[in-house]
Amino acid sequence: MKDWVKLKAYERLYQAEIRKQVLEQNEIEVVIINEKDSLFLLGEIDLYVKKDDKLRAGAILDEFDGIVKINSFFMAKPVLRFQRLLTDNGIQTYLRQKEDSQYILDNYELYVTTDDLEKVIPFLNGEKLAGWSKIDSVMRTRQTRFRVEILEENNIDTLVIKKRNTDYHVEEINIYVNTKQLTAANRILTLLNGWLSIDNYTKLHLAEIREDLLGKNNIRALIKNEDNKYYLYVEAHNEEIAIDIINKHKQWTKIGSYTSLIQGNYVKNQLAVEEIDSVLVAKEDPILAIASYDLYVDGLKTERTLEILTELENLEE
């Protein structure tokens, strides 16, 4: 059952069977595995679904059980503040904490009853967040976590609210701060004291590739959009090791060849202006006694490099 994951466990077979029917009515494949010992009646009855169906299946069963997950996050404080805000407005909430490391980016989950869901929506979309201002919106939980950690380290209170699409996948994550602290919070995220930019990319997904790489090496990397470029920041004490890791994993792509070293260096310098690292590799032809120079760039920056080369060619014409 390589592509299957355990969704929930029950003490009685009928409990699992009822929920199996609910999921199948929503076109989700389900398998029941009975681990209960027939003699001692120990163990559990497990409900399994396909990995790709896990989020939607979990949401459907929560609704069937009369509760709906409205928010979740890695850190307790932003979730607890949102819970307190809802409680102060007469909405009953339920907090679950997951211990499984599989959910490391979603440790704290906030639920309400299905009857209260309509009341919660104005809070989720920001309409009733009096005294709170949105400071940023990102796509990744890890990027949200780093921003929140920086703000909380500077005594800035935060709320984190996830917006999900109809398939229950995260569409965007909004970060709110106390309106009285908005100016200070903006300054903190703009200056990023103690952080240094080590590279930039023209597309978000390219920056995310590098952020994933650094994350696997336990290095916090913050992606920041500035002047239509996505800059990759790391903590100052990790600058050298982060650059080393990136350089070791670069896949250099040949982008052009020049018979003149002067011409090759000219293009190399123009790329440097655009903050694109490149390498000129000399090749000698022993028969013709001439040399050529191949230009290589980081494979993730091939597209932008080709655009620059086209611009240079048009200028020469």
C-alpha positions as CSV (number, residue, x, y, z in Angstrom):
1,M,0.0,0.0,0.0
2,K,2.7,2.4,-1.0
3,D,0.4,5.2,-2.2
4,W,-2.0,4.9,0.8
5,V,-1.9,6.7,4.1
6,K,-3.7,6.2,7.4
7,L,-6.5,8.8,7.8
8,K,-8.1,7.9,11.1
9,A,-8.6,5.0,13.5
10,Y,-11.7,3.7,15.3
11,E,-12.6,1.3,18.1
12,R,-15.6,-0.1,16.4
13,L,-16.0,-1.5,12.9
14,Y,-19.3,0.2,12.2
15,Q,-17.7,3.6,12.9
16,A,-15.2,3.0,10.1
17,E,-17.8,1.5,7.8
18,I,-20.1,4.6,8.1
19,R,-17.2,7.0,7.3
20,K,-16.1,4.7,4.4
21,Q,-19.5,5.1,2.8
22,V,-19.4,8.9,3.3
23,L,-16.0,9.2,1.6
24,E,-17.0,6.8,-1.3
25,Q,-20.1,9.0,-1.9
26,N,-17.6,11.8,-2.5
27,E,-15.6,9.6,-5.0
28,I,-12.7,8.9,-2.6
29,E,-11.3,5.4,-2.5
30,V,-11.1,3.9,1.0
31,V,-9.7,0.8,2.5
32,I,-10.4,-0.5,6.1
33,I,-7.7,-2.5,7.8
34,N,-8.9,-4.2,11.0
35,E,-6.0,-4.6,13.4
36,K,-8.2,-5.5,16.3
37,D,-7.3,-8.8,18.0
38,S,-10.4,-11.1,17.8
39,L,-9.8,-12.7,21.1
40,F,-8.7,-9.8,23.3
41,L,-10.4,-7.0,21.3
42,L,-7.2,-4.9,21.4
43,G,-6.0,-2.7,18.6
44,E,-7.6,-0.3,16.2
45,I,-9.6,-0.3,13.0
46,D,-7.8,1.9,10.5
47,L,-9.2,3.9,7.6
48,Y,-6.8,4.4,4.7
49,V,-7.0,6.7,1.6
50,K,-4.8,7.6,-1.3
51,K,-2.1,10.2,-0.4
52,D,-3.5,12.7,-2.9
53,D,-7.0,12.4,-1.2
54,K,-5.8,12.8,2.4
55,L,-6.6,16.6,2.8
56,R,-10.0,16.5,1.2
57,A,-11.0,13.2,3.0
58,G,-10.0,14.6,6.4
59,A,-12.0,17.7,5.8
60,I,-15.1,15.7,4.7
61,L,-14.9,13.5,7.8
62,D,-14.4,16.5,10.1
63,E,-17.6,18.0,8.7
64,F,-19.4,14.7,9.0
65,D,-18.4,14.6,12.7
66,G,-19.8,18.1,13.1
67,I,-16.5,20.2,13.2
68,V,-14.5,22.0,10.6
69,K,-10.8,22.9,10.6
70,I,-10.5,26.6,10.0
71,N,-6.8,27.3,10.6
72,S,-3.5,25.7,11.5
73,F,0.1,26.6,12.0
74,F,3.5,25.4,13.2
75,M,3.6,27.9,16.1
76,A,1.2,28.1,19.0
77,K,1.0,31.9,19.7
78,P,-0.5,33.0,16.3
79,V,-3.2,30.2,16.6
80,L,-4.0,30.9,20.2
81,R,-4.4,34.7,19.5
82,F,-6.9,33.9,16.7
83,Q,-8.7,31.4,19.0
84,R,-9.0,34.1,21.7
85,L,-10.3,36.6,19.1
86,L,-13.0,34.2,18.1
87,T,-13.9,33.3,21.7
88,D,-14.2,37.0,22.6
89,N,-16.7,37.2,19.8
90,G,-18.8,34.4,21.1
91,I,-17.6,31.6,18.8
92,Q,-16.7,28.3,20.4
93,T,-13.4,26.8,19.2
94,Y,-11.5,23.5,19.6
95,L,-7.7,23.3,19.5
96,R,-5.8,20.2,18.6
97,Q,-2.1,19.7,18.9
98,K,-0.4,17.1,16.7
99,E,2.8,15.4,18.0
100,D,3.6,13.4,14.9
101,S,6.7,14.9,13.2
102,Q,4.9,14.3,9.9
103,Y,2.9,17.4,10.7
104,I,5.8,19.6,11.8
105,L,4.5,22.6,9.8
106,D,0.9,22.2,11.0
107,N,1.2,21.4,14.7
108,Y,-1.7,23.5,16.0
109,E,-5.1,23.1,14.4
110,L,-8.2,25.2,15.2
111,Y,-11.7,23.9,14.7
112,V,-15.2,25.2,15.0
113,T,-18.6,23.5,14.8
114,T,-20.2,23.4,11.4
115,D,-23.0,25.6,12.8
116,D,-20.5,28.4,13.6
117,L,-18.7,28.2,10.3
118,E,-20.6,31.1,8.7
119,K,-19.8,33.3,11.7
120,V,-16.0,32.6,11.3
121,I,-15.7,33.5,7.6
122,P,-15.6,37.3,8.1
123,F,-12.7,36.7,10.5
124,L,-10.9,34.4,8.1
125,N,-11.1,36.9,5.2
126,G,-10.0,39.8,7.4
127,E,-13.3,41.7,7.5
128,K,-13.7,41.5,11.3
129,L,-10.1,41.6,12.3
130,A,-10.4,45.0,14.0
131,G,-7.1,46.2,15.4
132,W,-5.1,43.9,13.1
133,S,-3.4,44.7,9.8
134,K,-2.2,42.4,7.0
135,I,1.6,42.8,6.6
136,D,2.4,40.0,4.1
137,S,0.9,37.2,2.1
138,V,2.9,34.2,1.1
139,M,2.3,30.8,-0.4
140,R,4.5,28.5,1.7
141,T,4.1,27.6,5.4
142,R,7.8,27.5,5.9
143,Q,8.2,31.0,4.5
144,T,5.4,32.1,6.8
145,R,7.1,30.5,9.7
146,F,10.4,32.4,9.2
147,R,8.6,35.7,8.9
148,V,6.6,35.1,12.0
149,E,9.6,33.9,13.9
150,I,11.5,37.2,13.0
151,L,8.5,39.3,14.1
152,E,7.9,37.4,17.3
153,E,11.6,37.6,18.2
154,N,11.2,41.4,18.0
155,N,8.1,41.3,20.2
156,I,5.6,41.8,17.4
157,D,2.3,40.0,17.9
158,T,1.1,38.0,14.9
159,L,-1.9,36.2,13.5
160,V,-1.6,33.6,10.7
161,I,-4.7,32.8,8.6
162,K,-4.6,30.3,5.8
163,K,-6.8,30.6,2.8
164,R,-7.7,27.3,1.2
165,N,-9.2,26.5,-2.2
166,T,-12.1,24.1,-2.9
167,D,-9.7,21.1,-2.8
168,Y,-8.6,22.1,0.7
169,H,-5.0,23.0,-0.5
170,V,-3.5,26.2,0.8
171,E,-4.0,29.1,-1.7
172,E,-2.2,31.7,0.3
173,I,-1.2,32.5,3.9
174,N,-1.9,35.9,5.3
175,I,0.2,37.3,8.2
176,Y,-1.4,40.0,10.4
177,V,0.2,42.2,13.0
178,N,-1.3,44.4,15.7
179,T,-2.1,47.7,13.9
180,K,-0.2,49.6,16.6
181,Q,2.9,47.7,15.7
182,L,2.5,47.8,11.9
183,T,5.2,50.5,11.3
184,A,7.7,48.7,13.4
185,A,6.8,45.3,11.8
186,N,7.3,46.7,8.3
187,R,10.6,48.1,9.2
188,I,11.8,44.8,10.6
189,L,10.8,42.8,7.5
190,T,12.3,45.4,5.2
191,L,15.6,45.8,6.9
192,L,16.0,42.1,7.9
193,N,18.8,42.9,10.3
194,G,21.1,39.9,10.7
195,W,20.1,38.5,7.3
196,L,22.1,38.8,4.0
197,S,21.0,38.3,0.4
198,I,23.0,35.6,-1.3
199,D,21.2,35.3,-4.7
200,N,18.2,36.4,-6.7
201,Y,15.9,34.9,-9.4
202,T,13.4,36.2,-11.9
203,K,10.8,33.5,-11.0
204,L,9.4,32.5,-7.6
205,H,9.7,28.8,-8.3
206,L,13.4,29.1,-9.0
207,A,14.0,30.8,-5.7
208,E,11.9,28.0,-4.0
209,I,14.2,25.3,-5.5
210,R,17.1,26.9,-3.7
211,E,15.1,27.5,-0.5
212,D,14.2,23.8,-0.5
213,L,17.8,22.9,-0.9
214,L,18.9,25.0,2.0
215,G,16.0,23.8,4.1
216,K,17.2,20.2,3.6
217,N,20.5,21.4,5.1
218,N,18.8,23.0,8.1
219,I,19.4,26.6,6.9
220,R,16.6,29.1,7.2
221,A,16.2,30.9,3.8
222,L,13.8,33.8,3.3
223,I,12.4,34.7,-0.1
224,K,11.7,38.4,-0.6
225,N,10.2,40.0,-3.7
226,E,12.0,43.3,-4.5
227,D,11.9,45.2,-7.8
228,N,10.3,42.2,-9.6
229,K,13.1,39.8,-8.5
230,Y,13.0,37.2,-5.8
231,Y,15.9,37.6,-3.4
232,L,17.1,34.7,-1.3
233,Y,18.2,35.8,2.2
234,V,20.0,33.7,4.9
235,E,21.1,34.5,8.4
236,A,24.5,36.2,8.3
237,H,26.3,33.4,10.2
238,N,25.1,30.9,7.5
239,E,26.1,33.0,4.5
240,E,29.3,31.1,3.6
241,I,27.9,27.6,4.1
242,A,24.7,28.5,2.2
243,I,26.6,29.8,-0.8
244,D,28.8,26.7,-0.7
245,I,25.8,24.4,-0.7
246,I,24.2,26.3,-3.6
247,N,27.4,26.2,-5.6
248,K,27.9,22.5,-5.1
249,H,24.4,21.8,-6.4
250,K,24.5,24.2,-9.4
251,Q,24.0,22.5,-12.8
252,W,26.0,24.7,-15.1
253,T,24.5,25.1,-18.6
254,K,26.5,26.1,-21.7
255,I,24.8,29.3,-23.0
256,G,27.2,30.4,-25.8
257,S,30.6,30.1,-27.4
258,Y,33.0,32.9,-28.4
259,T,36.2,33.0,-30.5
260,S,37.3,36.2,-28.8
261,L,38.2,36.3,-25.1
262,I,37.4,40.0,-25.1
263,Q,33.9,39.3,-26.4
264,G,33.3,36.5,-23.9
265,N,34.4,38.7,-21.0
266,Y,32.2,41.5,-22.2
267,V,29.1,39.2,-22.1
268,K,30.3,37.8,-18.7
269,N,30.5,41.4,-17.3
270,Q,27.0,42.2,-18.6
271,L,25.6,39.2,-16.9
272,A,27.4,40.2,-13.7
273,V,25.6,43.5,-13.8
274,E,22.4,41.5,-13.7
275,E,23.8,39.5,-10.8
276,I,24.1,36.4,-12.8
277,D,27.3,34.3,-12.1
278,S,28.9,32.8,-15.2
279,V,32.1,30.9,-16.1
280,L,34.2,31.1,-19.3
281,V,35.9,27.9,-20.2
282,A,38.8,28.0,-22.8
283,K,38.9,25.3,-25.4
284,E,42.0,25.0,-27.7
285,D,42.0,23.3,-31.1
286,P,45.6,21.9,-31.5
287,I,45.2,21.4,-35.3
288,L,43.9,24.9,-36.1
289,A,45.9,26.5,-33.3
290,I,42.9,28.6,-32.2
291,A,41.0,28.9,-29.0
292,S,37.3,29.3,-28.3
293,Y,35.6,30.2,-25.0
294,D,32.4,28.5,-23.8
295,L,30.1,30.5,-21.5
296,Y,28.3,28.6,-18.7
297,V,25.6,29.9,-16.3
298,D,23.6,28.5,-13.4
299,G,20.9,26.3,-15.0
300,L,18.2,28.0,-13.1
301,K,19.1,31.3,-14.7
302,T,19.2,30.1,-18.3
303,E,16.0,31.8,-19.3
304,R,17.0,35.2,-18.0
305,T,20.5,34.9,-19.5
306,L,19.0,34.2,-23.0
307,E,16.9,37.3,-22.7
308,I,20.0,39.4,-21.8
309,L,21.9,37.9,-24.8
310,T,19.1,38.8,-27.1
311,E,19.0,42.4,-25.7
312,L,22.8,42.6,-26.3
313,E,22.4,41.4,-29.9
314,N,19.7,43.9,-30.6
315,L,22.0,46.7,-29.3
316,E,24.8,45.6,-31.5
317,E,22.5,45.7,-34.6
